[in-house]
């Protein structure tokens, strides 16, 4: 698979729907943002 532009640098973070899983994923996403990585919860 070939990607170009910012899409090649985007990290997709998957999670389950439980409150605990969403909280943990949110914490990981925040840590990635602080490390200047682009992330999207899916």
PDB file of N, CA, C, O and CB in Angstrom:
ATOM      1  N   UNK A   1       0.834  -1.171   0.000  1.00  0.00           N
ATOM      2  CA  UNK A   1       0.000   0.000   0.000  1.00  0.00           C
ATOM      3  C   UNK A   1       0.880   1.235   0.000  1.00  0.00           C
ATOM      4  O   UNK A   1       1.803   1.340   0.807  1.00  0.00           O
ATOM      5  CB  UNK A   1      -0.950  -0.003   1.201  1.00  0.00           C
ATOM      6  N   UNK A   2       0.608   2.158  -0.884  1.00  0.00           N
ATOM      7  CA  UNK A   2       1.376   3.389  -0.981  1.00  0.00           C
ATOM      8  C   UNK A   2       0.532   4.565  -0.508  1.00  0.00           C
ATOM      9  O   UNK A   2      -0.623   4.711  -0.910  1.00  0.00           O
ATOM     10  CB  UNK A   2       1.864   3.615  -2.424  1.00  0.00           C
ATOM     11  N   UNK A   3       1.110   5.401   0.345  1.00  0.00           N
ATOM     12  CA  UNK A   3       0.411   6.593   0.817  1.00  0.00           C
ATOM     13  C   UNK A   3       1.279   7.815   0.571  1.00  0.00           C
ATOM     14  O   UNK A   3       2.499   7.714   0.441  1.00  0.00           O
ATOM     15  CB  UNK A   3       0.051   6.470   2.320  1.00  0.00           C
ATOM     16  N   UNK A   4       0.631   8.967   0.509  1.00  0.00           N
ATOM     17  CA  UNK A   4       1.369  10.211   0.288  1.00  0.00           C
ATOM     18  C   UNK A   4       0.910  11.260   1.286  1.00  0.00           C
ATOM     19  O   UNK A   4      -0.136  11.113   1.918  1.00  0.00           O
ATOM     20  CB  UNK A   4       1.178  10.719  -1.159  1.00  0.00           C
ATOM     21  N   UNK A   5       1.690  12.311   1.424  1.00  0.00           N
ATOM     22  CA  UNK A   5       1.290  13.431   2.272  1.00  0.00           C
ATOM     23  C   UNK A   5       1.171  13.050   3.735  1.00  0.00           C
ATOM     24  O   UNK A   5       1.882  12.171   4.224  1.00  0.00           O
ATOM     25  CB  UNK A   5      -0.015  13.993   1.796  1.00  0.00           C
ATOM     26  N   UNK A   6       0.253  13.729   4.432  1.00  0.00           N
ATOM     27  CA  UNK A   6       0.110  13.509   5.869  1.00  0.00           C
ATOM     28  C   UNK A   6      -0.489  12.152   6.197  1.00  0.00           C
ATOM     29  O   UNK A   6      -0.304  11.654   7.308  1.00  0.00           O
ATOM     30  CB  UNK A   6      -0.742  14.593   6.473  1.00  0.00           C
ATOM     31  N   UNK A   7      -1.198  11.545   5.265  1.00  0.00           N
ATOM     32  CA  UNK A   7      -1.822  10.244   5.541  1.00  0.00           C
ATOM     33  C   UNK A   7      -0.772   9.197   5.910  1.00  0.00           C
ATOM     34  O   UNK A   7      -1.056   8.303   6.707  1.00  0.00           O
ATOM     35  CB  UNK A   7      -2.634   9.767   4.322  1.00  0.00           C
ATOM     36  N   UNK A   8       0.433   9.289   5.348  1.00  0.00           N
ATOM     37  CA  UNK A   8       1.474   8.319   5.664  1.00  0.00           C
ATOM     38  C   UNK A   8       1.986   8.494   7.096  1.00  0.00           C
ATOM     39  O   UNK A   8       2.647   7.599   7.623  1.00  0.00           O
ATOM     40  CB  UNK A   8       2.630   8.447   4.673  1.00  0.00           C
ATOM     41  N   UNK A   9       1.692   9.629   7.729  1.00  0.00           N
ATOM     42  CA  UNK A   9       2.147   9.884   9.091  1.00  0.00           C
ATOM     43  C   UNK A   9       1.029   9.758  10.113  1.00  0.00           C
ATOM     44  O   UNK A   9       1.276   9.934  11.306  1.00  0.00           O
ATOM     45  CB  UNK A   9       2.756  11.255   9.178  1.00  0.00           C
ATOM     46  N   UNK A  10      -0.170   9.464   9.693  1.00  0.00           N
ATOM     47  CA  UNK A  10      -1.311   9.408  10.608  1.00  0.00           C
ATOM     48  C   UNK A  10      -1.365   8.054  11.303  1.00  0.00           C
ATOM     49  O   UNK A  10      -1.246   7.005  10.669  1.00  0.00           O
ATOM     50  CB  UNK A  10      -2.628   9.675   9.854  1.00  0.00           C
ATOM     51  N   UNK A  11      -1.542   8.098  12.592  1.00  0.00           N
ATOM     52  CA  UNK A  11      -1.694   6.888  13.393  1.00  0.00           C
ATOM     53  C   UNK A  11      -3.162   6.741  13.751  1.00  0.00           C
ATOM     54  O   UNK A  11      -3.771   7.671  14.278  1.00  0.00           O
ATOM     55  CB  UNK A  11      -0.803   6.933  14.675  1.00  0.00           C
ATOM     56  N   UNK A  12      -3.724   5.595  13.473  1.00  0.00           N
ATOM     57  CA  UNK A  12      -5.127   5.326  13.823  1.00  0.00           C
ATOM     58  C   UNK A  12      -5.136   4.472  15.075  1.00  0.00           C
ATOM     59  O   UNK A  12      -4.553   3.388  15.103  1.00  0.00           O
ATOM     60  CB  UNK A  12      -5.898   4.613  12.647  1.00  0.00           C
ATOM     61  N   UNK A  13      -5.790   4.959  16.096  1.00  0.00           N
ATOM     62  CA  UNK A  13      -5.840   4.288  17.387  1.00  0.00           C
ATOM     63  C   UNK A  13      -7.226   3.681  17.560  1.00  0.00           C
ATOM     64  O   UNK A  13      -8.217   4.407  17.637  1.00  0.00           O
ATOM     65  CB  UNK A  13      -5.509   5.273  18.551  1.00  0.00           C
ATOM     66  N   UNK A  14      -7.301   2.383  17.619  1.00  0.00           N
ATOM     67  CA  UNK A  14      -8.581   1.703  17.782  1.00  0.00           C
ATOM     68  C   UNK A  14      -8.876   1.458  19.258  1.00  0.00           C
ATOM     69  O   UNK A  14      -7.962   1.394  20.080  1.00  0.00           O
ATOM     70  CB  UNK A  14      -8.589   0.376  17.011  1.00  0.00           C
ATOM     71  N   UNK A  15     -10.157   1.321  19.586  1.00  0.00           N
ATOM     72  CA  UNK A  15     -10.551   1.078  20.966  1.00  0.00           C
ATOM     73  C   UNK A  15     -11.877   0.327  21.008  1.00  0.00           C
ATOM     74  O   UNK A  15     -12.601   0.255  20.015  1.00  0.00           O
ATOM     75  CB  UNK A  15     -10.655   2.402  21.743  1.00  0.00           C
ATOM     76  N   UNK A  16     -12.175  -0.221  22.163  1.00  0.00           N
ATOM     77  CA  UNK A  16     -13.489  -0.812  22.403  1.00  0.00           C
ATOM     78  C   UNK A  16     -14.391   0.271  22.965  1.00  0.00           C
ATOM     79  O   UNK A  16     -13.937   1.392  23.194  1.00  0.00           O
ATOM     80  CB  UNK A  16     -13.403  -2.038  23.377  1.00  0.00           C
ATOM     81  N   UNK A  17     -15.638  -0.035  23.187  1.00  0.00           N
ATOM     82  CA  UNK A  17     -16.594   0.972  23.623  1.00  0.00           C
ATOM     83  C   UNK A  17     -16.754   1.128  25.127  1.00  0.00           C
ATOM     84  O   UNK A  17     -17.514   1.988  25.574  1.00  0.00           O
ATOM     85  CB  UNK A  17     -17.894   0.664  23.050  1.00  0.00           C
ATOM     86  N   UNK A  18     -16.057   0.318  25.921  1.00  0.00           N
ATOM     87  CA  UNK A  18     -16.223   0.431  27.373  1.00  0.00           C
ATOM     88  C   UNK A  18     -15.612   1.730  27.886  1.00  0.00           C
ATOM     89  O   UNK A  18     -14.728   2.309  27.254  1.00  0.00           O
ATOM     90  CB  UNK A  18     -15.583  -0.774  28.086  1.00  0.00           C
ATOM     91  N   UNK A  19     -16.092   2.171  29.027  1.00  0.00           N
ATOM     92  CA  UNK A  19     -15.576   3.414  29.624  1.00  0.00           C
ATOM     93  C   UNK A  19     -14.073   3.300  29.882  1.00  0.00           C
ATOM     94  O   UNK A  19     -13.327   4.238  29.603  1.00  0.00           O
ATOM     95  CB  UNK A  19     -16.322   3.736  30.947  1.00  0.00           C
ATOM     96  N   UNK A  20     -13.622   2.162  30.411  1.00  0.00           N
ATOM     97  CA  UNK A  20     -12.203   1.971  30.694  1.00  0.00           C
ATOM     98  C   UNK A  20     -11.376   2.043  29.413  1.00  0.00           C
ATOM     99  O   UNK A  20     -10.359   2.735  29.369  1.00  0.00           O
ATOM    100  CB  UNK A  20     -11.974   0.629  31.396  1.00  0.00           C
ATOM    101  N   UNK A  21     -11.808   1.331  28.371  1.00  0.00           N
ATOM    102  CA  UNK A  21     -11.066   1.316  27.109  1.00  0.00           C
ATOM    103  C   UNK A  21     -11.006   2.709  26.493  1.00  0.00           C
ATOM    104  O   UNK A  21      -9.961   3.117  25.985  1.00  0.00           O
ATOM    105  CB  UNK A  21     -11.707   0.333  26.122  1.00  0.00           C
ATOM    106  N   UNK A  22     -12.117   3.442  26.533  1.00  0.00           N
ATOM    107  CA  UNK A  22     -12.134   4.798  25.980  1.00  0.00           C
ATOM    108  C   UNK A  22     -11.228   5.735  26.772  1.00  0.00           C
ATOM    109  O   UNK A  22     -10.551   6.584  26.192  1.00  0.00           O
ATOM    110  CB  UNK A  22     -13.562   5.346  25.963  1.00  0.00           C
ATOM    111  N   UNK A  23     -11.213   5.581  28.091  1.00  0.00           N
ATOM    112  CA  UNK A  23     -10.338   6.397  28.933  1.00  0.00           C
ATOM    113  C   UNK A  23      -8.875   6.109  28.621  1.00  0.00           C
ATOM    114  O   UNK A  23      -8.073   7.029  28.461  1.00  0.00           O
ATOM    115  CB  UNK A  23     -10.626   6.140  30.423  1.00  0.00           C
ATOM    116  N   UNK A  24      -8.535   4.833  28.536  1.00  0.00           N
ATOM    117  CA  UNK A  24      -7.152   4.458  28.246  1.00  0.00           C
ATOM    118  C   UNK A  24      -6.732   4.946  26.863  1.00  0.00           C
ATOM    119  O   UNK A  24      -5.622   5.453  26.700  1.00  0.00           O
ATOM    120  CB  UNK A  24      -6.980   2.937  28.344  1.00  0.00           C
ATOM    121  N   UNK A  25      -7.592   4.801  25.880  1.00  0.00           N
ATOM    122  CA  UNK A  25      -7.278   5.256  24.525  1.00  0.00           C
ATOM    123  C   UNK A  25      -7.122   6.770  24.484  1.00  0.00           C
ATOM    124  O   UNK A  25      -6.254   7.291  23.784  1.00  0.00           O
ATOM    125  CB  UNK A  25      -8.369   4.812  23.543  1.00  0.00           C
ATOM    126  N   UNK A  26      -7.958   7.469  25.229  1.00  0.00           N
ATOM    127  CA  UNK A  26      -7.835   8.923  25.308  1.00  0.00           C
ATOM    128  C   UNK A  26      -6.505   9.342  25.904  1.00  0.00           C
ATOM    129  O   UNK A  26      -5.900  10.314  25.452  1.00  0.00           O
ATOM    130  CB  UNK A  26      -8.970   9.504  26.127  1.00  0.00           C
ATOM    131  N   UNK A  27      -6.044   8.619  26.915  1.00  0.00           N
ATOM    132  CA  UNK A  27      -4.753   8.918  27.530  1.00  0.00           C
ATOM    133  C   UNK A  27      -3.611   8.675  26.548  1.00  0.00           C
ATOM    134  O   UNK A  27      -2.668   9.463  26.480  1.00  0.00           O
ATOM    135  CB  UNK A  27      -4.554   8.071  28.794  1.00  0.00           C
ATOM    136  N   UNK A  28      -3.694   7.598  25.797  1.00  0.00           N
ATOM    137  CA  UNK A  28      -2.673   7.308  24.789  1.00  0.00           C
ATOM    138  C   UNK A  28      -2.691   8.376  23.701  1.00  0.00           C
ATOM    139  O   UNK A  28      -1.636   8.852  23.282  1.00  0.00           O
ATOM    140  CB  UNK A  28      -2.895   5.907  24.172  1.00  0.00           C
ATOM    141  N   UNK A  29      -3.889   8.756  23.238  1.00  0.00           N
ATOM    142  CA  UNK A  29      -4.006   9.787  22.206  1.00  0.00           C
ATOM    143  C   UNK A  29      -3.402  11.103  22.686  1.00  0.00           C
ATOM    144  O   UNK A  29      -2.718  11.783  21.921  1.00  0.00           O
ATOM    145  CB  UNK A  29      -5.480   9.991  21.813  1.00  0.00           C
ATOM    146  N   UNK A  30      -3.645  11.466  23.934  1.00  0.00           N
ATOM    147  CA  UNK A  30      -3.080  12.706  24.482  1.00  0.00           C
ATOM    148  C   UNK A  30      -1.558  12.628  24.545  1.00  0.00           C
ATOM    149  O   UNK A  30      -0.877  13.599  24.215  1.00  0.00           O
ATOM    150  CB  UNK A  30      -3.653  12.986  25.884  1.00  0.00           C
ATOM    151  N   UNK A  31      -1.023  11.492  24.962  1.00  0.00           N
ATOM    152  CA  UNK A  31       0.429  11.321  25.006  1.00  0.00           C
ATOM    153  C   UNK A  31       1.026  11.440  23.607  1.00  0.00           C
ATOM    154  O   UNK A  31       2.096  12.025  23.438  1.00  0.00           O
ATOM    155  CB  UNK A  31       0.795   9.960  25.628  1.00  0.00           C
ATOM    156  N   UNK A  32       0.344  10.891  22.606  1.00  0.00           N
ATOM    157  CA  UNK A  32       0.823  10.999  21.226  1.00  0.00           C
ATOM    158  C   UNK A  32       0.767  12.443  20.740  1.00  0.00           C
ATOM    159  O   UNK A  32       1.686  12.902  20.061  1.00  0.00           O
ATOM    160  CB  UNK A  32      -0.005  10.100  20.299  1.00  0.00           C
ATOM    161  N   UNK A  33      -0.309  13.168  21.083  1.00  0.00           N
ATOM    162  CA  UNK A  33      -0.408  14.581  20.699  1.00  0.00           C
ATOM    163  C   UNK A  33       0.743  15.373  21.301  1.00  0.00           C
ATOM    164  O   UNK A  33       1.333  16.225  20.636  1.00  0.00           O
ATOM    165  CB  UNK A  33      -1.760  15.179  21.150  1.00  0.00           C
ATOM    166  N   UNK A  34       1.057  15.093  22.548  1.00  0.00           N
ATOM    167  CA  UNK A  34       2.157  15.791  23.206  1.00  0.00           C
ATOM    168  C   UNK A  34       3.493  15.447  22.557  1.00  0.00           C
ATOM    169  O   UNK A  34       4.440  16.230  22.628  1.00  0.00           O
ATOM    170  CB  UNK A  34       2.192  15.445  24.696  1.00  0.00           C
ATOM    171  N   UNK A  35       3.571  14.289  21.931  1.00  0.00           N
ATOM    172  CA  UNK A  35       4.784  13.878  21.224  1.00  0.00           C
ATOM    173  C   UNK A  35       4.749  14.325  19.766  1.00  0.00           C
ATOM    174  O   UNK A  35       5.604  13.934  18.971  1.00  0.00           O
ATOM    175  CB  UNK A  35       4.959  12.358  21.303  1.00  0.00           C
ATOM    176  N   UNK A  36       3.751  15.150  19.417  1.00  0.00           N
ATOM    177  CA  UNK A  36       3.611  15.728  18.074  1.00  0.00           C
ATOM    178  C   UNK A  36       3.268  14.697  17.006  1.00  0.00           C
ATOM    179  O   UNK A  36       3.661  14.851  15.850  1.00  0.00           O
ATOM    180  CB  UNK A  36       4.884  16.430  17.690  1.00  0.00           C
ATOM    181  N   UNK A  37       2.543  13.657  17.377  1.00  0.00           N
ATOM    182  CA  UNK A  37       2.077  12.678  16.393  1.00  0.00           C
ATOM    183  C   UNK A  37       0.603  12.947  16.100  1.00  0.00           C
ATOM    184  O   UNK A  37      -0.155  13.288  17.008  1.00  0.00           O
ATOM    185  CB  UNK A  37       2.288  11.211  16.905  1.00  0.00           C
ATOM    186  N   UNK A  38       0.197  12.797  14.854  1.00  0.00           N
ATOM    187  CA  UNK A  38      -1.211  12.972  14.493  1.00  0.00           C
ATOM    188  C   UNK A  38      -1.950  11.673  14.783  1.00  0.00           C
ATOM    189  O   UNK A  38      -1.503  10.606  14.362  1.00  0.00           O
ATOM    190  CB  UNK A  38      -1.368  13.380  12.991  1.00  0.00           C
ATOM    191  N   UNK A  39      -3.066  11.742  15.489  1.00  0.00           N
ATOM    192  CA  UNK A  39      -3.820  10.546  15.829  1.00  0.00           C
ATOM    193  C   UNK A  39      -5.310  10.752  15.628  1.00  0.00           C
ATOM    194  O   UNK A  39      -5.806  11.878  15.668  1.00  0.00           O
ATOM    195  CB  UNK A  39      -3.542  10.139  17.260  1.00  0.00           C
ATOM    196  N   UNK A  40      -6.012   9.660  15.412  1.00  0.00           N
ATOM    197  CA  UNK A  40      -7.468   9.718  15.272  1.00  0.00           C
ATOM    198  C   UNK A  40      -8.060   8.489  15.931  1.00  0.00           C
ATOM    199  O   UNK A  40      -7.648   7.369  15.630  1.00  0.00           O
ATOM    200  CB  UNK A  40      -7.896   9.808  13.774  1.00  0.00           C
ATOM    201  N   UNK A  41      -9.015   8.675  16.819  1.00  0.00           N
ATOM    202  CA  UNK A  41      -9.713   7.539  17.414  1.00  0.00           C
ATOM    203  C   UNK A  41     -10.708   6.994  16.409  1.00  0.00           C
ATOM    204  O   UNK A  41     -11.452   7.753  15.789  1.00  0.00           O
ATOM    205  CB  UNK A  41     -10.426   7.941  18.732  1.00  0.00           C
ATOM    206  N   UNK A  42     -10.723   5.681  16.247  1.00  0.00           N
ATOM    207  CA  UNK A  42     -11.665   5.041  15.314  1.00  0.00           C
ATOM    208  C   UNK A  42     -12.412   3.941  16.025  1.00  0.00           C
ATOM    209  O   UNK A  42     -13.253   3.275  15.421  1.00  0.00           O
ATOM    210  CB  UNK A  42     -10.932   4.475  14.074  1.00  0.00           C
TER     211      UNK A  42
END
